[in-house]
């Protein structure tokens, strides 16, 4: 629903302030902004919940749109390092220049996997890139690993999640989280609408009586 209100051409500064105030009220008094609803943001949120990202070595496999969104969210954390794996050297270098990553060729994946604490994979590859054997070699008792696969079809062999010291999530897990978070946000819409209606009523009353206030102040 779109709320409209006829206002004078020259709005007082208090009107702008009122709009900002309404936004702050909605954010503070409802949970409408809680929970991530995009797959990429939910992936980062979920990884951070199980393995806090700050101080960790993170690997992103892929340089497309989903991988870019992952990197944008990940940049909000104080990582130890960000490794970026891709097939195209130019795309990897461009990606790394934007997000201060360490460029790696796809052929370097196996040799560098053990350096990663958290691995996000988001490519358009039609086959598995990260096999269970590769994960088994990289994981040890002293080096657990969190694997987040948001690719379709899967980039990571799902059986890797059955190993000790691995945490594994795929896109189906993230879709469920996104849907649940969206449902929770939608429940807060009614509360937000009530706040908007109340504040608009106050604003309308103030604007309708603005000429009276100006007259009284001029006396």
ZIKA-V234294 format. One record per residue. N is the residue number from 1. RES is the residue in three letters. SS is DSSP state (a for helix, b for strand, c for the rest). PSI is psi as a letter, one per 40 degrees, with the letter a starting at -180 (* if undefined). NEAR is the number of other C-alpha atoms within 12 Angstrom. Layout:
N;RES;SS;PSI;NEAR  N;RES;SS;PSI;NEAR
//
This chain:
1;UNK;c;h;9  2;UNK;c;h;7  3;UNK;c;h;12  4;UNK;c;i;11  5;UNK;c;h;18  6;UNK;c;h;14  7;UNK;c;i;18  8;UNK;c;i;14  9;UNK;c;d;8  10;UNK;c;g;12  11;UNK;c;h;17  12;UNK;c;i;17  13;UNK;a;d;11  14;UNK;a;d;15  15;UNK;a;d;24  16;UNK;a;d;15  17;UNK;a;d;15  18;UNK;a;d;24  19;UNK;a;d;21  20;UNK;a;d;16  21;UNK;a;d;20  22;UNK;a;d;26  23;UNK;a;d;21  24;UNK;a;d;20  25;UNK;a;d;22  26;UNK;a;d;28  27;UNK;a;d;21  28;UNK;a;d;17  29;UNK;a;e;22  30;UNK;c;i;24  31;UNK;c;f;24  32;UNK;c;d;27  33;UNK;c;e;23  34;UNK;c;i;23  35;UNK;c;h;25  36;UNK;c;i;28  37;UNK;c;e;27  38;UNK;c;i;26  39;UNK;a;d;36  40;UNK;a;d;36  41;UNK;a;d;32  42;UNK;a;d;38  43;UNK;a;d;47  44;UNK;a;d;43  45;UNK;a;d;29  46;UNK;a;d;38  47;UNK;a;d;35  48;UNK;a;d;30  49;UNK;a;d;15  50;UNK;a;d;21  51;UNK;c;g;28  52;UNK;c;h;23  53;UNK;c;d;33  54;UNK;c;h;22  55;UNK;c;e;18  56;UNK;c;i;27  57;UNK;b;h;33  58;UNK;b;i;42  59;UNK;b;h;44  60;UNK;b;h;51  61;UNK;b;h;53  62;UNK;c;i;41  63;UNK;c;e;40  64;UNK;c;a;28  65;UNK;a;d;21  66;UNK;a;d;30  67;UNK;a;d;39  68;UNK;a;d;30  69;UNK;a;d;27  70;UNK;a;d;41  71;UNK;a;d;39  72;UNK;a;d;23  73;UNK;a;d;27  74;UNK;a;d;40  75;UNK;c;e;24  76;UNK;c;e;17  77;UNK;c;i;23  78;UNK;c;g;17  79;UNK;c;i;26  80;UNK;c;d;23  81;UNK;b;i;29  82;UNK;b;h;39  83;UNK;b;h;43  84;UNK;b;h;46  85;UNK;b;h;42  86;UNK;b;i;34  87;UNK;c;d;24  88;UNK;c;h;21  89;UNK;a;d;20  90;UNK;a;d;16  91;UNK;a;d;23  92;UNK;a;d;30  93;UNK;a;d;24  94;UNK;a;d;20  95;UNK;a;d;33  96;UNK;a;d;30  97;UNK;a;d;17  98;UNK;a;d;19  99;UNK;a;e;28  100;UNK;c;f;21  101;UNK;c;i;30  102;UNK;b;h;29  103;UNK;b;h;34  104;UNK;b;i;31  105;UNK;b;i;25  106;UNK;a;d;26  107;UNK;a;e;18  108;UNK;a;e;23  109;UNK;a;d;30  110;UNK;a;d;26  111;UNK;a;d;18  112;UNK;a;e;31  113;UNK;a;d;39  114;UNK;a;e;27  115;UNK;a;e;28  116;UNK;c;h;38  117;UNK;c;d;40  118;UNK;b;h;47  119;UNK;b;h;51  120;UNK;b;h;53  121;UNK;b;h;47  122;UNK;c;g;41  123;UNK;c;i;34  124;UNK;c;e;24  125;UNK;c;h;23  126;UNK;c;e;13  127;UNK;c;i;15  128;UNK;c;h;25  129;UNK;c;d;34  130;UNK;b;h;39  131;UNK;c;i;23  132;UNK;a;d;25  133;UNK;a;d;20  134;UNK;a;d;24  135;UNK;a;d;40  136;UNK;a;d;26  137;UNK;a;d;23  138;UNK;a;d;32  139;UNK;c;i;31  140;UNK;b;i;20  141;UNK;c;d;13  142;UNK;c;e;13  143;UNK;b;g;23  144;UNK;c;i;31  145;UNK;b;h;39  146;UNK;b;h;43  147;UNK;b;h;48  148;UNK;b;h;47  149;UNK;b;h;47  150;UNK;c;e;41  151;UNK;c;i;37  152;UNK;c;h;19  153;UNK;c;i;21  154;UNK;c;i;29  155;UNK;c;d;33  156;UNK;b;h;36  157;UNK;c;h;28  158;UNK;a;d;28  159;UNK;a;e;24  160;UNK;a;d;32  161;UNK;a;e;27  162;UNK;a;e;17  163;UNK;c;i;25  164;UNK;c;i;21  165;UNK;c;f;23  166;UNK;b;i;32  167;UNK;b;h;31  168;UNK;b;h;36  169;UNK;b;i;38  170;UNK;c;a;36  171;UNK;a;d;31  172;UNK;a;d;22  173;UNK;a;d;20  174;UNK;a;d;30  175;UNK;a;d;24  176;UNK;a;d;21  177;UNK;a;d;26  178;UNK;a;d;26  179;UNK;a;d;20  180;UNK;a;d;20  181;UNK;a;d;26  182;UNK;a;d;24  183;UNK;a;d;20  184;UNK;a;d;21  185;UNK;a;d;24  186;UNK;a;d;21  187;UNK;a;d;18  188;UNK;c;e;23  189;UNK;a;d;22  190;UNK;a;d;19  191;UNK;a;d;21  192;UNK;a;d;27  193;UNK;a;d;24  194;UNK;a;d;19  195;UNK;a;d;25  196;UNK;a;d;31  197;UNK;a;d;21  198;UNK;a;d;18  199;UNK;a;d;27  200;UNK;a;d;25  201;UNK;a;d;18  202;UNK;a;d;19  203;UNK;a;d;27  204;UNK;a;d;21  205;UNK;a;d;18  206;UNK;a;d;22  207;UNK;a;d;26  208;UNK;a;d;18  209;UNK;c;e;14  210;UNK;a;d;21  211;UNK;a;d;14  212;UNK;a;d;14  213;UNK;a;d;14  214;UNK;a;d;14  215;UNK;a;d;10  216;UNK;a;d;10  217;UNK;a;e;9  218;UNK;a;e;8  219;UNK;c;*;7
//
